[in-house]
């Protein structure tokens, strides 16, 4: 039973480590796309693009912190 629990724990950690790059990369890209679309619609040059890009970075780092906090305490 100990071996099975270790395998599950290792599989969970690998899954978390695989998701971390996506958590850091996807929100800024989505923010950039939304900001660019809104800039074209409202004719506001790069203002909304930079704003949504910054929000995307903040959201990505916030989620990264939550993941590290959650799974760092289990180790």
Backbone bond lengths (Angstrom), bond angles and torsions (degrees), N, CA, C in turn:
res aa  C-N    CA-C-N  psi(-1)  N-CA   C-N-CA  omega(-1)  CA-C   N-CA-C  phi
1 X - - - 1.449 - - 1.526 112.02 -
2 X 1.307 117.03 -32.41 1.460 120.84 -179.41 1.524 110.67 -63.88
3 X 1.314 116.52 -40.46 1.461 121.21 179.82 1.529 110.73 -63.99
4 X 1.316 117.34 -40.01 1.460 121.92 179.68 1.533 110.94 -65.73
5 X 1.320 117.51 -40.18 1.464 121.06 177.62 1.522 111.47 -66.48
6 X 1.334 116.63 -39.78 1.466 120.10 177.43 1.525 111.05 -64.13
7 X 1.334 116.55 -39.95 1.462 120.48 178.96 1.526 110.60 -63.14
8 X 1.318 117.31 -44.38 1.466 121.03 179.17 1.524 110.88 -63.31
9 X 1.317 117.12 -41.37 1.456 120.98 179.49 1.526 110.76 -64.90
10 X 1.329 116.99 -43.65 1.463 120.85 178.84 1.522 111.13 -65.57
11 X 1.328 117.68 -40.27 1.463 121.11 178.66 1.524 110.46 -64.10
12 X 1.316 117.44 -39.46 1.470 121.21 178.12 1.529 110.38 -64.45
13 X 1.315 117.74 -43.48 1.459 120.95 179.19 1.523 111.75 -64.44
14 X 1.319 117.67 -40.21 1.463 120.65 177.73 1.519 110.10 -63.83
15 X 1.318 117.10 -41.45 1.460 120.70 177.44 1.514 112.42 -61.13
16 X 1.325 116.29 -40.88 1.465 120.13 178.33 1.517 110.25 -66.17
17 X 1.325 117.27 -43.62 1.462 120.10 -179.53 1.524 112.20 -65.67
18 X 1.317 117.62 -30.20 1.456 120.56 177.32 1.522 110.99 -72.08
19 X 1.321 118.43 -34.76 1.470 120.89 -177.74 1.522 113.15 -77.95
20 X 1.313 118.72 -22.11 1.471 121.03 -175.75 1.531 112.78 -58.52
21 X 1.327 121.35 -46.14 1.473 118.62 178.83 1.526 113.18 -61.39
22 X 1.335 116.44 -35.76 1.459 119.04 178.40 1.521 111.36 -68.92
23 X 1.326 116.57 -36.93 1.464 120.91 178.58 1.528 110.36 -64.58
24 X 1.321 117.04 -33.86 1.462 120.04 -179.85 1.529 113.12 -83.58
25 X 1.328 118.32 -26.61 1.460 120.63 -173.34 1.525 114.16 -96.45
26 X 1.303 118.39 -36.46 1.464 120.91 -171.88 1.536 113.38 -72.01
27 X 1.325 121.17 -45.26 1.474 118.92 -178.24 1.538 114.86 -58.51
28 X 1.343 120.30 -41.98 1.470 117.52 176.42 1.525 113.41 -63.94
29 X 1.317 116.92 -35.78 1.465 119.61 178.96 1.522 110.34 -66.04
30 X 1.318 117.02 -43.60 1.458 120.59 178.13 1.528 110.05 -64.24
31 X 1.334 117.11 -41.97 1.465 120.27 177.06 1.514 111.93 -61.43
32 X 1.327 116.81 -40.54 1.460 120.53 178.33 1.523 111.15 -63.77
33 X 1.334 116.74 -43.61 1.461 120.46 -179.78 1.535 111.61 -64.68
34 X 1.319 116.93 -45.18 1.464 119.96 179.03 1.522 110.52 -64.90
35 X 1.333 116.74 -44.09 1.465 120.26 179.42 1.518 112.29 -63.11
36 X 1.312 117.39 -39.98 1.471 120.46 178.28 1.522 111.41 -64.80
37 X 1.327 116.23 -42.45 1.460 119.93 179.10 1.526 110.97 -64.10
38 X 1.322 116.57 -42.55 1.465 119.34 178.84 1.525 111.70 -68.45
39 X 1.325 118.08 -34.18 1.467 121.16 175.86 1.525 111.27 -63.34
40 X 1.322 116.71 -41.36 1.465 119.26 177.69 1.526 111.05 -66.08
41 X 1.326 116.83 -38.31 1.458 120.84 -177.64 1.527 111.43 -71.05
42 X 1.334 116.95 -44.07 1.468 121.36 -176.88 1.523 113.70 -95.10
43 X 1.334 118.50 -3.18 1.471 123.26 -179.02 1.532 111.04 55.50
44 X 1.314 116.14 51.97 1.464 121.15 -178.46 1.522 112.25 -114.25
45 X 1.322 116.88 29.09 1.473 123.57 176.96 1.527 110.94 47.58
46 X 1.341 120.30 -130.73 1.462 118.17 -173.39 1.533 114.74 -96.21
47 X 1.311 118.44 9.70 1.466 120.42 -173.14 1.533 111.54 -63.11
48 X 1.312 117.43 -53.30 1.459 120.21 -177.73 1.525 111.59 -70.25
49 X 1.327 116.84 -33.11 1.460 119.62 178.45 1.531 110.10 -61.68
50 X 1.312 117.23 -47.62 1.466 119.91 179.29 1.526 111.82 -66.63
51 X 1.317 116.50 -36.88 1.466 119.71 179.06 1.527 111.46 -64.03
52 X 1.328 116.37 -49.16 1.458 119.36 -179.47 1.524 111.79 -69.80
53 X 1.314 117.44 -30.32 1.461 120.43 174.89 1.531 110.00 -64.08
54 X 1.329 116.85 -43.55 1.469 121.01 177.62 1.525 110.74 -63.47
55 X 1.347 116.99 -42.39 1.461 119.73 176.99 1.528 110.98 -62.35
56 X 1.316 117.07 -36.48 1.460 120.78 177.58 1.521 111.76 -64.46
57 X 1.338 116.83 -42.97 1.464 119.52 176.84 1.522 111.13 -63.12
58 X 1.319 116.40 -42.52 1.467 119.74 178.86 1.529 111.12 -62.95
59 X 1.316 116.78 -43.08 1.464 120.02 179.71 1.529 110.83 -64.76
60 X 1.327 117.26 -41.03 1.455 120.54 179.17 1.519 112.57 -64.10
61 X 1.328 116.90 -45.01 1.459 119.59 179.76 1.522 111.80 -69.97
62 X 1.326 117.25 -31.91 1.460 120.25 177.06 1.530 109.74 -65.26
63 X 1.313 117.00 -45.41 1.462 120.46 179.36 1.532 110.84 -66.83
64 X 1.327 117.26 -38.16 1.465 121.18 175.81 1.525 110.32 -59.86
65 X 1.323 117.09 -43.92 1.464 121.50 178.57 1.528 110.73 -62.49
66 X 1.333 116.79 -42.34 1.458 120.30 179.70 1.526 111.24 -63.70
67 X 1.330 117.52 -39.79 1.461 120.89 179.05 1.522 110.42 -65.78
68 X 1.325 116.46 -46.46 1.461 119.89 179.86 1.523 110.96 -63.31
69 X 1.312 116.52 -40.21 1.464 120.60 179.83 1.533 110.14 -64.93
70 X 1.333 116.93 -43.48 1.457 120.64 -177.19 1.524 111.90 -68.31
71 X 1.323 117.69 -49.81 1.451 120.40 -174.92 1.522 112.78 -88.01
72 X 1.309 118.16 -14.66 1.456 120.43 174.68 1.511 111.84 -74.17
73 X 1.332 116.81 -30.68 1.451 120.86 178.87 1.529 112.45 -74.11
74 X 1.334 117.13 -26.02 1.466 120.87 -179.61 1.518 112.75 -75.50
75 X 1.318 118.09 -23.11 1.467 120.59 -175.58 1.499 112.17 -72.05
